[in-house]
Amino acid sequence: MAAYAEMSREELTTLRNSLLEEYESFKAQGLKLDMSRGKPGADQLDISNDLLTMVTSIEESKINGTDTRNYGGLDGLPEMKKIFADMLGVDTNEVIVGGNSSLNMMYDTVARAMLFGIMGSTPWSKLEKVKFLCPVPGYDRHFTICQTFGIEMIPVEMNADGPDMDVVEKLVSEDSAIKGIWCVPKYSNPGGITYSDDVVCRFANLKPAAEDFRIFWDNAYVVHDLYDVSDPLLNILDECRKAGNEDMCYIFASTSKVTFPGAGVAVMAGSASNMEATRKLMTFQTIGPDKVNQLRHIRFLKDLDGVRAHMKKHAAIIRPKFEIVLNTLEKELAGIGIAEWHKPNGGYFVSLDVYPGCAKKVHALLKDAGVVMTGAGATFPYGNDPKDRNLRIAPTFPTVSELEIAVKMLCLCVKLTAVEKILEK
Ligand SMILES: Cc1ncc(COP(=O)(O)O)c(C=O)c1O
């Protein structure tokens, strides 16, 4: 099919009428499909069911002399620290194991900085203004953390290999109110982009105006490959150390999408001094995390090889779903000049940029026809996508047959809104 921009008004009108007819017949089917949140499907949860029987007796609740039922172990069981340290390529004294949510650890990290500052700096809440850089499109819940604390968000464009580092370097070095940046460096949410070596090195070599500037390196998809070959990602802590900036990054991850999102284990990591400062403040927050659940994970996953073998099972389940999305986008939308997307090698999302000014309309049309997607704009700070282009597709939760219909429907709405927009001109 020809690019829409090259079609005559007459051709576009005919096309619009036939797309509209197709849309109405889909709508009449009364669909009820959900592509909104990046949740594992029930079949993915089922591959971790053995976790539930890993600790069933008093004897099984002990490991190397520790009774996991009791208080203590502020920063996690050593065996759980080892699994996470290997996963993130850091030392065990550079990790703190938390509860079940890395997002919670990110929130707490920002909250501690607001209340107490970082390593002796002025508490952020006492400053006139605190700003974070937010690569866009990005993860909505990072943005809502900032919003909750009144932190001003500055969007930074994502390139094909990570955030636009010219902009990041300039802003971070010039403005001491900029205290952080959110990064999802591997299989980013939602773009599925992995940061290049150059981008990671430029991050590590930043020269922030703020002494307490931190990179919030949310490595949520560190082991979440769809294929046998993983996108390579440089180790941010190593690179920061080489650059003499070892305290500049906080790293986060979890087993939410390895085992159970509702009952996984989360981690934060960073330089030994960052972790020491964090532990000191955590002492007043908790006597210790859920060690029984850590022990379940230690027994179930065993080590990094165990994690990788388990992730292959996830990949086998979700790869066909990603392929349905990508093949349908290719078949329906390639070559007509109205949409762009990136083929991710891992993670949980496909990010779709539709014709400018159409994302909200696509979302609304889909909703009217019974297909729920993440709200248009959610991938931008304050829900404001200035070009109204980006939509996030989350392929994992629907079944294969539901997904087939939902993505077809999505493509139909993308085409219909684009034709209408072009005809408006
Ligand atoms: C980038 C990113 N970080 C964090 C999370 C949530 O992690 P957790 O379940 O460990 O809180 C998600 C979930 O979708 C995510 O996409």
The ligand as an SDF file (V2000), in Angstrom:
LIG
                    3D

 16 16  0  0  0  0  0  0  0  0999 V2000
   10.9110   -0.3130   34.6240 C   0  0  0  0  0  0  0  0  0  0  0  0
   10.1720   -0.9330   35.7510 C   0  0  0  0  0  0  0  0  0  0  0  0
   10.6190   -0.7970   36.9870 N   0  0  0  0  0  0  0  0  0  0  0  0
    9.9810   -1.3230   38.0410 C   0  0  0  0  0  0  0  0  0  0  0  0
    8.8160   -2.0380   37.8720 C   0  0  0  0  0  0  0  0  0  0  0  0
    8.1310   -2.5870   39.0680 C   0  0  0  0  0  0  0  0  0  0  0  0
    9.0160   -3.4030   39.7530 O   0  0  0  0  0  0  0  0  0  0  0  0
    8.6500   -4.0940   41.1170 P   0  0  0  0  0  0  0  0  0  0  0  0
    7.5980   -5.0980   40.8480 O   0  0  0  0  0  0  0  0  0  0  0  0
    9.9450   -4.7080   41.5480 O   0  0  0  0  0  0  0  0  0  0  0  0
    8.1780   -3.0340   42.0690 O   0  0  0  0  0  0  0  0  0  0  0  0
    8.2880   -2.2030   36.5850 C   0  0  0  0  0  0  0  0  0  0  0  0
    7.0310   -2.9150   36.3810 C   0  0  0  0  0  0  0  0  0  0  0  0
    6.4240   -2.8830   35.3410 O   0  0  0  0  0  0  0  0  0  0  0  0
    8.9940   -1.6370   35.5000 C   0  0  0  0  0  0  0  0  0  0  0  0
    8.5440   -1.7500   34.2460 O   0  0  0  0  0  0  0  0  0  0  0  0
  1  2  1  0
  2  3  1  0
  2 15  2  0
  3  4  2  0
  4  5  1  0
  5  6  1  0
  5 12  2  0
  6  7  1  0
  7  8  1  0
  8  9  2  0
  8 10  1  0
  8 11  1  0
 12 13  1  0
 12 15  1  0
 13 14  2  0
 15 16  1  0
M  END
$$$$
